[in-house]
Amino acid sequence: MRPILTLPQGYSIERMTISSRPDSFGADMILIEKIADYIVQEQTHQFAPCTIHHAKRAVIDWFAAMYSGSVQDPNPMLRAAFIDTGDPQHAIVFPTGDHSTIKTAAFLNGASAHTSEFDDIFRDGGLHPGCSTIAAALAVGQKHDVSGEAFLRSVIAGYEVSSRISAAMGRDHYRYWHTTATIATFGAAAAACLLLGLNRKQTAHALATSATLAAGLQQAFRSDGMSKPLHAAHAAETGVMAAMAASKGVTGALDVLEGPAGMGAAMSGNADWNKATSGLGEIYNIEAITFKNHGCCGHTFAAIDGLLFIMQDAQITTGDIASIAIATYGPAVSITDRVDPKTPQECKFSMQYVLAHAAHYGSVRIEAFEADRMRDPAIRAMLGQIDLGIDSAIDAEFPSRRAAHVTVTTKDGRQLTHYQPTRKGDPDLPLSDNELGAKFIELTNPVLGGELTNSLLQKLWQLDDISLANALGFAVATDNLAASQDLPN
């Protein structure tokens, strides 16, 4: 049964700004109450067609990242650990079609969406908004049999809330914390609250509870291990849990963001909370999302794009290259300067490896992290020829611009330089709808097979006109397909 989305007493259906709406919190609403007010507003707001279109793009990209990640470790292990045959039939766990509780489905699908490193980015906040927000929205939406239009509403709300809080927490937050682990909780909670039809008070308490449960350290991906996808999993599960608890009356500390011992003080120290509500409900950040063109750490993308430009422009091959120098922003160096990576996790976060792979193969896709490719002698030989450094001007523009200076020195003594101001897939150099569709087919087809892949893509483009259940009828691999693709149980 679908939740009934009703407006609180005193609300009118007309579009109102946050500052002018009547509200039960009074004129002096604190930050989390203002955000909750926005989420409730989006239960009935008439979105512009372009906003809906971008929401569908985000969902399509999420499925592409999720399918490619779902068959990679640690996701088969996580499914074996957490799916119980006695679980209720609340929500699908992809790609196998097992069903589980809302929380477990959100957790497992969130992990799958963040594993292959193809999930989307909100550049200005250093956040992967989709992996957790959409996992949470799908789980709650299936349990309550919502329309595709309602599901898209929840996705939009989740992106708007989490993107602004990530920007507010700023660069200082990203020194030690993984923003997707900490801030994506708000996107998941916002999406769940909207679909559950919670009022403003309940929504505010759900957000407050999700804040105090936020966690995830950068060391999880600066060293080898499998726990990075658990960051998105935990955020999705936490957001759903907080919304469900608030629906039954569980309260949280409403000043948990800006309080003296709150998230801003503890996890940033320099939070600019004006950014959390600036443009909220008026400017939609979901229209400015980066969709990845490479399957690795996003901090390497400008360098990859710049190197490929030089090689094509100068018509050189790897045999012509003596050395490569990259000058870029600080986090790109501190996180990706790995000259001798061994495992898929290490290689995805090695600037040297992904540049060498791109130089030899022209791209960095799923196959870049297969065992034979990672041991390729030609790639390994190039790793020591690649140097990284910080460009102070580029560093000063981070995170709102992700640029790189690339210098290739050839064996005949030439120096070829290129400034790459942005990344293919960023909002100022976006993937077209056709390119996004091609990415979806490339990453999904090996898991679902061609027929289901094409049918699902068609349905996802129609989400605003059909039910969520209708779209998901094409989203699960059949037993025969799963067996033919050697999918883990």
C-alpha positions in Angstrom: 0.0 0.0 0.0 1.3 3.4 -0.9 2.0 5.9 1.9 -0.4 8.9 1.8 1.6 12.1 1.3 -0.3 14.8 3.1 0.6 18.3 4.0 0.9 19.4 7.6 -1.8 21.7 9.0 -1.2 25.3 7.8 0.5 24.3 4.6 -0.8 25.3 1.2 0.0 23.5 -2.0 1.4 26.6 -3.6 5.2 26.8 -3.9 6.7 28.8 -1.1 10.2 29.7 -0.1 11.5 28.3 3.2 11.6 31.8 4.8 8.0 32.6 4.0 6.2 29.3 4.7 4.0 28.9 7.8 5.5 26.3 10.0 5.0 24.5 13.3 8.5 25.2 14.4 8.0 28.9 14.5 10.0 31.8 13.0 13.3 30.7 14.6 13.6 27.3 13.1 17.1 25.8 13.5 19.0 24.4 10.6 17.8 20.8 10.7 14.2 22.0 10.9 14.6 24.1 7.8 16.0 21.1 5.9 13.1 19.0 7.1 10.7 21.7 6.0 12.1 21.5 2.5 11.8 17.7 2.4 8.1 17.8 3.2 7.6 20.5 0.6 8.9 18.2 -2.0 6.1 15.7 -1.4 3.9 17.9 -3.6 6.1 20.3 -5.6 5.7 20.3 -9.3 9.2 19.8 -10.7 10.5 21.3 -13.9 10.9 18.6 -16.7 14.6 19.1 -16.7 14.9 18.3 -13.0 12.9 15.1 -13.5 15.1 14.2 -16.5 18.3 14.7 -14.5 16.8 12.5 -11.7 16.2 9.7 -14.3 19.8 10.1 -15.4 21.0 9.7 -11.9 18.9 6.5 -11.4 20.2 5.0 -14.7 23.7 5.8 -13.7 23.1 4.2 -10.3 21.9 0.9 -11.8 25.0 0.8 -14.1 27.4 1.3 -11.2 25.4 -1.1 -9.0 25.3 -4.0 -11.5 29.0 -3.8 -12.2 29.8 -3.7 -8.5 27.3 -6.4 -7.5 29.4 -9.2 -8.9 32.7 -7.9 -7.4 34.0 -8.5 -3.9 32.9 -7.9 -1.2 29.3 -8.0 -2.4 28.9 -11.8 -2.9 30.3 -12.1 0.7 28.0 -9.5 2.1 24.9 -11.2 0.5 26.0 -14.5 2.0 26.5 -12.9 5.4 23.2 -10.9 5.6 20.5 -12.4 3.4 18.4 -14.9 5.3 15.9 -17.2 3.6 13.3 -16.3 6.2 13.5 -12.6 5.5 10.3 -10.8 4.5 9.6 -9.9 0.9 10.1 -6.2 1.4 12.7 -5.2 -1.2 14.9 -6.8 -3.9 18.6 -7.4 -3.4 20.3 -7.0 -6.8 21.3 -8.8 -9.0 20.1 -12.1 -7.7 16.5 -11.2 -7.0 16.7 -12.3 -3.3 14.4 -10.3 -1.1 15.2 -8.9 2.3 14.1 -6.3 4.9 14.2 -2.7 3.9 17.3 -2.0 6.0 19.2 -5.0 4.6 18.3 -4.3 1.0 19.4 -0.7 1.4 22.7 -1.8 2.9 23.5 -4.5 0.3 22.5 -2.5 -2.7 24.3 0.6 -1.4 27.5 -1.4 -1.1 27.1 -2.8 -4.6 26.6 0.7 -6.0 29.9 2.0 -4.5 32.2 -0.9 -5.4 33.1 -0.5 -9.0 34.0 3.2 -8.6 31.5 4.1 -11.4 29.0 5.9 -9.1 28.2 9.6 -9.5 29.7 12.6 -7.7 28.6 16.0 -6.5 31.8 17.8 -7.3 31.5 20.8 -4.9 31.0 18.6 -1.9 33.2 15.7 -2.7 30.2 13.4 -2.3 28.9 10.3 -4.0 25.2 11.1 -3.5 23.5 8.3 -5.5 24.9 5.1 -4.0 23.1 5.6 -0.7 20.2 7.8 -1.6 18.9 5.6 -4.4 19.5 2.4 -2.5 17.4 3.7 0.4 14.7 5.1 -1.9 14.4 1.8 -3.8 14.1 -0.3 -0.6 11.4 1.9 0.9 9.7 2.5 -2.4 9.3 -1.2 -3.0 7.9 -1.9 0.4 5.3 0.7 0.0 4.6 0.1 -3.8 5.2 3.7 -4.8 4.9 5.3 -8.2 8.0 6.0 -10.3 7.2 9.7 -9.9 7.2 9.5 -6.1 10.4 7.5 -6.2 12.0 10.2 -8.3 10.8 12.9 -5.9 12.6 11.1 -3.1 15.8 10.8 -5.1 15.7 14.6 -5.9 15.2 15.5 -2.2 18.0 13.2 -1.1 20.4 14.6 -3.6 19.5 18.2 -2.6 19.9 17.7 1.1 23.1 15.7 1.0 24.8 17.8 -1.6 24.3 21.0 0.4 25.4 19.5 3.7 28.5 18.1 2.0 29.3 21.6 0.6 28.7 23.1 4.0 31.1 20.7 5.8 33.8 21.8 3.4 37.3 20.7 2.6 38.3 20.4 6.3 35.9 17.5 6.7 37.6 15.6 3.8 40.9 15.5 5.6 40.0 12.4 7.6 36.4 11.6 6.9 35.0 10.0 3.8 32.2 12.3 2.9 30.0 9.6 1.3 30.1 7.7 4.5 29.2 10.6 6.7 27.0 12.9 4.6 25.2 10.4 2.3 23.2 9.4 5.4 21.2 12.6 5.1 20.4 11.8 1.5 19.2 8.3 2.4 17.2 9.7 5.4 15.6 12.4 3.3 14.5 10.0 0.6 13.1 7.6 3.1 11.2 10.3 5.0 9.6 11.6 1.9 8.4 8.2 0.7 7.1 7.3 4.2 5.1 10.6 4.2 6.6 11.8 7.5 5.7 15.3 8.7 8.3 18.0 9.4 8.8 17.1 13.0 9.4 13.5 12.3 11.6 14.3 9.4 13.7 16.6 11.5 14.2 13.9 14.1 15.1 11.4 11.5 17.8 13.7 10.1 19.1 14.3 13.6 19.4 10.6 14.3 21.1 9.9 11.1 23.7 12.6 11.8 24.9 11.1 15.1 25.3 7.6 13.4 27.4 9.0 10.5 30.9 7.5 10.2 33.6 6.4 7.8 37.3 7.1 7.7 39.5 7.8 4.7 42.0 5.3 5.8 39.5 2.7 4.6 40.5 3.5 1.0 44.1 4.8 1.5 45.0 1.2 2.5 44.0 -2.0 0.9 40.7 -3.5 2.1 37.1 -4.1 1.3 35.4 -1.8 3.7 35.0 1.3 1.5 31.7 0.0 -0.1 30.4 -0.5 3.5 30.5 3.3 3.9 27.7 3.7 1.3 26.0 0.6 2.7 26.0 2.0 6.2 24.8 5.4 5.1 21.9 3.9 3.2 20.9 1.6 6.1 21.3 4.4 8.6 19.1 6.8 6.7 16.3 4.2 6.4 16.6 3.1 10.0 16.4 6.7 11.2 13.3 7.5 9.1 11.6 4.3 10.3 12.4 5.1 13.9 11.2 8.7 13.6 7.9 7.4 12.2 7.3 5.7 15.5 8.2 8.7 17.6 12.0 8.3 18.2 13.6 11.7 18.6 17.0 13.1 18.0 19.0 16.2 19.0 17.8 18.8 16.6 20.9 21.0 17.0 23.2 18.1 16.1 24.6 19.9 13.1 25.5 23.3 14.4 25.6 22.6 18.2 28.8 23.1 20.2 29.5 19.4 20.1 27.7 18.7 16.9 28.8 17.4 13.5 30.2 20.7 12.3 32.4 21.2 15.4 33.5 17.6 15.6 34.0 16.6 12.0 34.9 19.9 10.2 35.7 22.8 12.5 35.0 25.2 9.6 31.5 24.3 8.5 29.6 27.0 6.6 26.0 26.2 7.4 24.6 28.9 5.1 25.5 26.5 2.2 23.2 23.8 3.7 20.1 25.8 2.8 21.4 28.2 0.1 19.2 27.7 -3.0 17.4 24.8 -1.4 14.1 24.2 -3.3 15.0 26.7 -5.9 18.3 25.6 -7.5 18.5 21.8 -8.0 22.0 20.3 -7.6 20.8 17.1 -9.2 21.1 18.9 -12.4 24.9 19.4 -11.8 26.0 15.9 -11.0 29.2 14.3 -12.4 28.7 10.9 -14.1 31.9 9.0 -14.2 33.6 8.2 -17.5 36.3 6.1 -15.8 36.0 3.2 -13.3 38.5 4.5 -10.7 39.0 7.3 -8.2 37.6 10.5 -9.4 40.7 12.4 -8.3 42.6 10.8 -11.3 40.1 11.8 -14.0 41.5 15.2 -15.1 45.0 13.7 -15.4 43.6 10.7 -17.5 41.6 13.1 -19.8 44.6 15.4 -20.2 47.0 12.5 -21.0 44.6 11.0 -23.6 44.2 14.5 -25.2 48.0 14.9 -25.5 48.5 11.4 -27.0 45.7 12.0 -29.5 46.7 15.5 -30.4 50.3 14.8 -30.8 49.7 11.3 -32.4 52.1 9.6 -30.0 51.9 6.1 -28.5 53.2 4.6 -25.3 56.4 3.7 -27.1 57.1 7.4 -27.6 56.7 8.4 -23.9 59.8 8.8 -21.6 58.0 10.3 -18.6 54.7 11.9 -17.4 54.4 14.7 -14.8 51.1 15.5 -13.2 50.5 18.8 -11.3 47.1 18.9 -9.6 45.3 19.5 -6.3 46.3 18.2 -2.9 43.9 15.4 -2.2 44.5 13.9 -5.7 48.2 13.5 -4.7 47.8 12.4 -1.1 45.2 9.8 -2.0 46.4 8.5 -5.4 50.2 8.7 -5.3 50.8 4.9 -5.4 53.7 3.7 -7.5 53.4 0.0 -6.8 49.8 -1.0 -6.4 48.9 -4.7 -6.3 45.2 -5.2 -5.7 42.1 -3.9 -7.5 41.5 -1.5 -4.6 45.0 -0.2 -4.7 45.0 0.1 -8.5 41.7 2.0 -8.6 43.4 4.6 -6.3 46.8 4.7 -8.0 47.3 7.7 -10.3 50.3 5.9 -11.8 48.4 2.7 -12.6 45.3 4.3 -14.1 47.4 6.7 -16.2 49.6 3.8 -17.5 46.5 1.8 -18.3 44.8 4.7 -20.1 48.0 5.3 -22.1 48.1 1.6 -23.2 44.4 0.9 -23.7 42.8 4.3 -24.2 40.4 4.0 -21.2 40.0 2.8 -17.6 37.0 0.5 -17.5 36.1 -2.7 -15.6 38.7 -4.8 -17.3 41.5 -2.5 -16.1 41.3 -4.3 -12.7 41.4 -7.9 -13.9 44.4 -9.8 -12.6 46.1 -10.2 -16.0 45.8 -6.5 -16.8 47.1 -5.4 -13.4 50.2 -7.6 -14.0 50.7 -6.4 -17.6 54.5 -5.9 -17.9 54.1 -2.9 -20.2 51.8 -1.1 -17.7 54.0 -2.0 -14.7 57.1 -0.7 -16.5 55.5 2.7 -17.0 54.5 3.2 -13.3 57.9 4.5 -12.3 57.9 7.1 -15.1 54.9 9.0 -13.7 55.4 11.7 -11.1 52.8 13.6 -9.1 53.0 17.1 -7.6 50.7 19.8 -6.3 49.9 22.9 -8.3 49.0 25.7 -5.8 46.6 27.5 -8.1 44.8 24.3 -9.0 44.7 23.2 -5.3 43.1 26.6 -4.4 40.1 25.8 -6.6 39.4 22.4 -5.1 36.7 21.1 -4.7 34.7 23.2 -7.1 37.2 22.6 -9.9 39.1 19.3 -10.5 41.9 20.2 -12.9 45.4 19.0 -13.8 48.5 20.1 -15.7 49.8 17.2 -17.7 53.4 17.2 -19.1 54.6 14.3 -21.4 58.3 14.1 -22.1 59.0 12.1 -25.2 62.0 9.9 -25.9 63.1 12.3 -28.6 63.2 15.2 -26.1 59.9 17.0 -26.7 57.8 18.3 -23.9 54.1 18.2 -24.6 51.9 20.1 -22.1 48.2 20.4 -21.6 46.0 22.0 -18.9 42.8 19.9 -18.3 40.4 22.3 -16.6 37.7 19.8 -15.8 36.8 16.1 -16.2 34.7 14.4 -18.8 31.4 13.7 -17.0 31.5 16.9 -14.9 28.6 19.3 -15.3 30.6 21.6 -17.5 31.7 18.6 -19.7 28.8 16.2 -19.2 28.1 12.8 -20.6 25.2 13.0 -23.1 22.1 10.9 -22.7 23.5 8.6 -25.4 26.8 8.3 -23.7 25.1 7.6 -20.4 23.0 4.9 -22.0 26.1 3.3 -23.6 27.7 3.3 -20.1 24.6 1.6 -18.7 24.6 -1.1 -21.4 28.4 -1.7 -21.1 28.2 -2.2 -17.3 24.8 -3.9 -17.0 24.8 -6.3 -20.0 27.4 -8.7 -18.5 25.2 -9.2 -15.5 21.6 -9.1 -16.9 22.2 -10.0 -20.5 21.2 -7.9 -23.5 17.4 -8.4 -23.5 16.9 -7.4 -19.9 19.4 -4.7 -20.0 17.7 -2.9 -22.9 14.2 -3.4 -21.4 15.3 -2.0 -18.0 17.0 1.0 -19.7 13.8 1.8 -21.6 11.7 1.5 -18.4 14.0 3.7 -16.4 13.7 6.5 -19.0 9.9 6.2 -18.4 10.0 6.2 -14.6 7.9 9.3 -14.2 5.0 7.6 -16.0 5.0 4.1 -14.6 5.2 2.4 -11.2 8.5 1.5 -9.6 7.4 -2.1 -9.6 6.9 -2.0 -13.4 10.4 -0.7 -13.9 12.0 -3.3 -11.6 10.3 -6.2 -13.4 13.4 -6.1 -15.7 16.0 -5.5 -13.1 16.8 -9.0 -11.8 18.8 -11.7 -13.5 16.9 -14.9 -14.2 18.2 -18.2 -12.8 19.5 -19.1 -16.2 21.2 -15.8 -16.8 22.7 -15.9 -13.4 24.1 -19.3 -14.0 25.4 -18.4 -17.4 27.2 -15.4 -16.0 28.6 -17.3 -13.1 27.0 -14.9 -10.7 27.8 -15.6 -7.0 24.9 -17.0 -5.0 
